[in-house]
Amino acid sequence: MIKLTTSTGEVQYIAPTAIISVRVAGVNAQYRDIRAYVTSIDGTFIECEETAEETAEETAEEIVKEMP
Protein backbone atom coordinates (compact mmCIF):
# COMPACT_ATOMS: atom_id res chain seq x y z
CA MET A 1 0.00 0.00 0.00
CA ILE A 2 1.10 3.55 -0.71
CA LYS A 3 0.66 6.14 2.03
CA LEU A 4 -0.59 9.53 0.84
CA THR A 5 -1.17 12.62 2.97
CA THR A 6 -3.89 14.92 1.67
CA SER A 7 -3.69 18.69 1.72
CA THR A 8 -5.93 18.63 4.82
CA GLY A 9 -3.56 16.31 6.68
CA GLU A 10 -5.68 13.17 6.27
CA VAL A 11 -3.66 9.99 5.67
CA GLN A 12 -4.91 7.63 2.96
CA TYR A 13 -3.55 4.28 1.85
CA ILE A 14 -4.00 3.16 -1.73
CA ALA A 15 -2.94 0.02 -3.55
CA PRO A 16 -0.16 0.78 -6.03
CA THR A 17 -2.01 -1.07 -8.78
CA ALA A 18 -5.01 1.24 -8.25
CA ILE A 19 -3.05 4.36 -9.24
CA ILE A 20 -3.48 5.35 -12.88
CA SER A 21 -1.75 8.72 -12.87
CA VAL A 22 0.47 10.95 -10.78
CA ARG A 23 0.89 14.58 -11.84
CA VAL A 24 3.06 17.37 -10.51
CA ALA A 25 1.02 20.16 -8.92
CA GLY A 26 1.49 23.69 -10.18
CA VAL A 27 3.19 26.48 -8.27
CA ASN A 28 -0.07 27.94 -6.94
CA ALA A 29 -1.14 24.58 -5.52
CA GLN A 30 2.24 24.10 -3.87
CA TYR A 31 1.62 27.18 -1.73
CA ARG A 32 -1.25 25.15 -0.21
CA ASP A 33 1.06 22.15 0.43
CA ILE A 34 -0.26 20.23 -2.57
CA ARG A 35 2.73 18.66 -4.34
CA ALA A 36 1.02 16.08 -6.56
CA TYR A 37 -2.32 14.96 -7.93
CA VAL A 38 -3.03 11.22 -7.83
CA THR A 39 -5.89 9.64 -9.77
CA SER A 40 -7.07 6.12 -9.01
CA ILE A 41 -8.80 3.58 -11.24
CA ASP A 42 -12.19 4.39 -9.67
CA GLY A 43 -11.78 8.08 -10.50
CA THR A 44 -10.82 9.22 -7.01
CA PHE A 45 -8.71 12.37 -7.22
CA ILE A 46 -6.26 12.96 -4.35
CA GLU A 47 -4.33 16.18 -3.76
CA CYS A 48 -1.33 15.05 -1.75
CA GLU A 49 1.63 16.52 0.11
CA GLU A 50 4.11 13.96 -1.25
CA THR A 51 5.85 14.93 -4.48
CA ALA A 52 4.94 13.23 -7.75
CA GLU A 53 8.45 11.78 -7.91
CA GLU A 54 8.18 10.27 -4.40
CA THR A 55 4.76 8.81 -5.16
CA ALA A 56 5.78 7.36 -8.53
CA GLU A 57 8.95 5.87 -7.07
CA GLU A 58 7.14 4.30 -4.12
CA THR A 59 4.44 2.95 -6.44
CA ALA A 60 7.02 1.30 -8.69
CA GLU A 61 8.84 -0.21 -5.68
CA GLU A 62 5.62 -1.68 -4.31
CA ILE A 63 4.63 -3.15 -7.67
CA VAL A 64 8.04 -4.82 -8.02
CA LYS A 65 7.67 -6.31 -4.52
CA GLU A 66 4.35 -7.89 -5.56
CA MET A 67 5.87 -9.62 -8.60
CA PRO A 68 6.57 -13.34 -8.25
Number of C-alpha atoms within 10 A of each C-alpha: 14 17 16 20 16 19 19 12 11 9 11 13 10 13 13 20 15 16 19 12 13 20 16 16 19 12 11 9 15 16 9 11 19 23 22 25 22 21 17 17 11 9 11 10 13 18 21 26 21 20 20 19 14 10 23 19 11 16 22 12 13 16 13 10 9 9 6 4
